């Protein structure tokens, strides 16, 4: 097991970080999704195709590599459908569809994935149902939905979100940097992609991918407040010199170190040790999501009054952290699953 980045992964991190600093600084996160930035992200760096197999036009990388990229897009609070498309790509690697995987790898298609607990009706050719909350539902081109199979199993189907029978309504959400939508399907034509194999661990892979983004948000929040503590003067002293602030920053750093180790371990398990993945994924969402929110909260609080203003960036991290914390279910659900796996 490797908990440190390889030289190639460090180069990937630097390339993504440099691109986002230039093309998508935090001020652009306030402006929402920019299709041109998303196109460049794929055209210049090929990020959408990281986990797409090489035979379908992608890089054929593992989740450990994708986690590096997601950490950087999380730190930049990148707006748009990148995370949603990677969720879809991770599902498609288990149900390979040459046409859709190729389109994702080329950046021609943004996709989103419906969580399996949704109640959808499928007659073999069309899907009907109401989806109250779809990540990047307004920006995505294709929706992947687990639908009931005639034999009682589950199939993965693709729906064109611009096609007939689809109604999309933008939702007002806490996170202003990344949208969600209410999607209603009324006999919407669907193409069956295949049946996910038993034990494919798609849900676990999504948990790891989300934890990687949360790690990036956590790290950027901590970096921002450490930088502020070095320049903010109160009562004739830099606030970073006060013991109470030092202790708080040390606690935040401890959470970062633990979160980083958990994400690296979970990503390694996804690529190299599938038997360890369920526990690692549950641990990632049980710990990292909560730690990310707590650090983002303290980032806001340690800025004092200015941190609560609309003009400051602190609330953007706070809102992304809270939205991510519950995106795949609140931490208590993952703690319960982890306890069950450990037979506690």
Buried (B, 14 or more C-beta within 10 A) or exposed (E): EEEEBEEEBEEBBEBBBEBBEEBBEBEBBBEEBBEEBBEBBBEEBBBBBBBBBEEBBBBBBBBBBBBBBBBBBBBBBBBBBBBBBBBBBBBBBBBBBEEBBBBBBBBEBBBBBBBBEBEBEBEEEBBBBEBEBBBBBBBBBBBBBBBEBEEEEEBBBBBBBEEEBBEBEEBEBEBBBBBBBBBBBEEBBBBBBEBBEEEBBBBBBBBBBBBBBBBBBBBBBBEBBBEBBEEBEEEEEBBBEBEEBEEBBEEBEEBBEEBBEBBBBBBBBBBBEEEBBBBBBBBBBBBBBBBBBBBBBBBBBBBEEEBEEEEBBBBBBBBBBBBBBEBBBBBEBBBBBBEEBEEE
